[in-house]
Amino acid sequence: MTKRSASLILALTMLLGFAPIGAVYADDMPWNKIPTEPEPEPEVKPEVKPAQTELAPVAKPAAPTAEDEKKARLFKAQMHAFEAGKLIRKNQYSLAQKEFRLAADYDPDNIDYLSGFANAAHKNNDWNAAALAYTRLMRKDPSRKDFFKSLGECLFQVQKYDDAVAAYKQAAQFETDKGEMWRRIGSIRSNQGRYDEAMEAYRQSTKLSPKDGKGFETLGALEWKQGNKTAALNTYKAGVANNPDDGDLQAAYAYALMGEQRWREASEAYKAAARTKGNTPAIQQGYKSAMDHIAYEENIAKAKAEKAAKKKH
C-alpha cells in the first residue's frame, strides 16, 4: 500500500467516526488507557414526604330529645306488654305480672297496662298487689266500676272485711248480678258474727235476684240457726216457689220440714230434690226417714182407730 492510499483510508475512517485501526492497536497505547463509555449515574429520586392531612373532627351524636326518650319508653312498654300477653295465654300469671309491672312503669298513664297487672296479680293470688292496683285504676278512671267486685275479692282475702263490704256495695250498683254481691256481703257479716246485718244482706239478695236459689238457702239457714224456724220455713218455701229446679234449695227445705216433724211435706220436698239434684245418699236417707215417720204415725193412728172401734163394740 502506498502512503497515499493509507492517507486516504485514514482520512475516510476519521470522516466516518471510526478510530484508525492503527491507533486502536498501536503498540505504544497501554491497555488500561483504552477509552470506555462512562457508566450512567444513578437517578436520585427526590424524597417524597407524606402529606400532612388533618383529620376532620368526629361529630358527637346529638343528645336525645325529650320526645325521643318518650318514644323509647313507650316502645319498651309495648314490648313488655306484648310479652305479658303471651304469658297470660300460657297461664304463667307470676311472670305476666312482672312484665305488666315493667310496662306500667315505662308508661304509667296507660290504663290497660295497669289493668293487666291487676288481673295478673289477682290470678297469681297476690291479693295486696292486686287490691292496690284496682284502687289506683279506679282513681285514674272512676268510670271503671267493673273493678269493684275484683277489689272486694282481694280485700276479703287479706281480711279487710269492712273495706270488702264497701267494695261489694259499690259493685252491687253496677254489676248485673246484684244479688250475688249482697250475698257476699251477707257471708262476710255472718263470718264476723254480725248476724242481723248478714240476714238483712241476704234478704236484699233475694229481692234483687229472686231466681237465685242460693240467696234463699243461705238466708233460711241463718234464720234457722238463730232460732227463727218459722221465718226459715217461709224463706225456703218462697225460694222453691221461685226456683223449683234448685235441688240444693229443695233439700234444705226438706231438712227444715223434718225438723218441724212435717213428714209428708218433707218427703215431697225430698222427691223434688231427687228429681233435680239426683238421688244422692243424703236425699235417700232423708226420704227414708220421712217415710218411716209417716209409717209410724200411720201405724199409731191405725192402732188408735182399732182400739176405739173395740170400745164401741
SVG drawing of the C-alpha trace seen along z (x, -y; Angstrom):
<svg xmlns="http://www.w3.org/2000/svg" viewBox="-171 -19 176 74">
<polyline fill="none" stroke="black" stroke-width="0.4" points="0.0,0.0 1.3,-3.4 1.5,-6.2 -1.2,-8.0 -3.6,-5.1 -3.0,-4.8 -3.6,-8.5 -6.9,-8.3 -8.1,-5.3 -7.2,-7.2 -9.0,-10.3 -12.0,-8.3 -12.0,-6.5 -11.8,-9.7 -14.5,-11.2 -16.9,-8.3 -16.2,-8.5 -14.1,-5.3 -10.8,-5.3 -8.0,-4.4 -7.1,-0.7 -3.5,-1.7 -4.5,-4.0 -6.6,-1.3 -4.0,1.3 -1.0,-0.9 1.7,0.8 2.5,-2.4 -1.1,-2.7 -1.4,-0.8 -4.5,1.4 -5.8,-0.4 -5.9,-3.6 -8.4,-2.3 -11.3,-4.7 -14.6,-3.3 -18.1,-4.8 -18.8,-6.3 -21.5,-4.4 -24.7,-6.3 -25.0,-8.0 -27.9,-6.5 -31.0,-8.6 -31.6,-10.3 -35.3,-10.4 -36.4,-13.3 -37.7,-12.3 -41.4,-12.4 -42.7,-13.2 -46.2,-12.2 -48.7,-14.9 -49.7,-16.3 -53.5,-15.8 -55.6,-16.9 -58.5,-14.6 -61.8,-16.2 -63.1,-16.1 -65.7,-13.3 -69.1,-14.9 -70.6,-13.9 -74.1,-12.4 -76.8,-14.8 -78.3,-14.3 -81.7,-12.6 -84.6,-15.0 -87.4,-14.6 -89.6,-13.3 -87.0,-10.7 -86.9,-9.5 -90.6,-9.3 -90.8,-7.2 -88.2,-4.9 -90.1,-4.4 -93.4,-3.7 -91.7,-1.2 -90.3,0.7 -93.7,0.6 -95.3,2.1 -92.7,4.9 -93.2,5.8 -97.0,5.8 -96.7,8.0 -94.6,10.5 -97.1,10.4 -100.0,11.2 -98.2,14.3 -97.6,15.4 -101.2,14.9 -102.3,17.2 -99.9,19.8 -101.4,19.3 -98.0,18.1 -99.5,15.4 -96.5,14.7 -94.2,13.9 -97.0,12.0 -97.5,9.9 -93.8,8.9 -94.0,8.0 -97.1,5.9 -95.4,4.1 -92.5,3.1 -94.9,2.0 -96.8,-0.2 -93.5,-1.6 -92.5,-2.7 -96.0,-4.1 -97.8,-4.9 -100.6,-6.7 -101.7,-3.6 -104.8,-2.1 -104.6,1.2 -101.1,2.0 -102.2,1.3 -105.4,3.3 -103.3,6.2 -101.0,6.0 -104.0,6.1 -105.7,9.0 -102.4,11.0 -101.7,10.3 -105.3,11.4 -104.9,14.7 -101.5,15.1 -103.2,14.7 -101.1,11.7 -104.0,10.1 -102.4,7.0 -100.7,6.0 -104.0,6.6 -106.0,4.6 -103.6,1.6 -103.7,1.8 -107.5,2.0 -107.7,-1.1 -105.3,-3.0 -107.3,-2.1 -110.5,-3.5 -108.7,-6.6 -107.4,-7.1 -110.7,-6.2 -113.7,-6.5 -115.9,-5.1 -114.3,-1.7 -116.9,-0.3 -116.3,3.2 -113.3,3.4 -115.2,3.1 -116.1,6.8 -112.5,7.8 -111.3,5.3 -113.8,6.8 -112.5,10.3 -108.9,9.2 -109.8,7.2 -111.7,10.2 -108.7,12.5 -106.4,10.1 -109.2,10.0 -110.0,6.3 -113.7,7.2 -115.2,3.8 -113.4,2.5 -114.5,5.6 -118.1,4.9 -117.8,1.3 -116.4,2.5 -119.2,5.1 -121.8,2.4 -120.4,0.3 -120.3,3.3 -123.9,4.0 -124.8,0.8 -123.2,1.7 -122.9,5.5 -125.6,7.4 -125.7,10.0 -126.5,7.6 -127.9,10.4 -124.6,12.1 -122.8,9.0 -125.3,8.8 -124.9,12.5 -121.2,12.0 -121.8,9.2 -124.1,11.4 -121.4,14.1 -118.8,11.7 -121.1,10.3 -122.1,13.9 -118.5,14.9 -118.0,11.9 -120.9,12.9 -122.9,9.9 -126.0,11.9 -128.6,9.2 -126.5,7.4 -126.0,10.7 -129.7,11.6 -130.5,8.1 -127.9,8.5 -129.3,11.9 -132.8,10.5 -131.6,7.8 -130.1,10.6 -133.4,12.5 -135.2,9.3 -132.7,8.3 -132.2,11.9 -135.3,13.9 -134.2,16.5 -131.0,17.2 -131.8,20.0 -128.6,19.6 -129.7,16.4 -132.9,18.1 -130.8,21.1 -128.3,19.0 -130.9,16.8 -133.1,19.7 -130.1,21.5 -129.1,18.4 -132.7,17.8 -132.9,21.4 -129.6,21.1 -130.9,18.0 -133.9,20.0 -136.4,18.3 -137.7,21.5 -141.0,20.1 -139.1,17.4 -136.7,20.0 -139.5,22.2 -141.2,19.2 -137.9,18.3 -137.4,21.8 -141.0,22.0 -140.6,18.7 -137.3,19.9 -138.5,23.2 -141.6,21.4 -139.2,19.2 -136.6,21.9 -138.4,25.2 -135.4,26.8 -132.9,25.9 -132.1,29.3 -129.9,27.9 -132.7,25.5 -135.3,28.3 -133.1,30.5 -132.6,27.7 -136.3,27.1 -137.0,30.8 -134.4,30.9 -136.2,27.9 -139.5,29.6 -138.1,32.7 -137.1,30.5 -140.7,29.4 -141.9,33.0 -143.8,32.2 -143.0,35.6 -145.3,35.7 -144.2,32.2 -140.6,33.2 -141.0,36.4 -142.4,34.4 -139.5,31.9 -137.0,34.8 -138.6,36.3 -138.4,32.9 -134.7,32.6 -134.0,36.1 -135.5,35.1 -133.3,32.1 -130.2,32.8 -130.1,36.6 -130.9,39.3 -127.8,38.8 -127.2,40.8 -128.2,37.8 -131.5,37.4 -132.2,41.2 -131.6,41.2 -133.8,38.1 -136.6,39.5 -136.4,42.9 -136.5,41.2 -139.6,39.2 -141.4,42.3 -140.5,44.2 -142.0,41.5 -145.1,41.4 -145.5,45.2 -145.0,45.0 -147.7,42.3 -150.0,44.3 -149.5,47.4 -150.2,45.4 -153.3,43.9 -154.4,47.3 -153.9,48.8 -155.8,45.9 -158.6,46.4 -158.8,50.2 -158.8,49.6 -161.6,47.0 -163.6,49.4 -163.3,52.2 -164.6,49.8 -167.7,49.2 -168.4,52.9"/>
</svg>
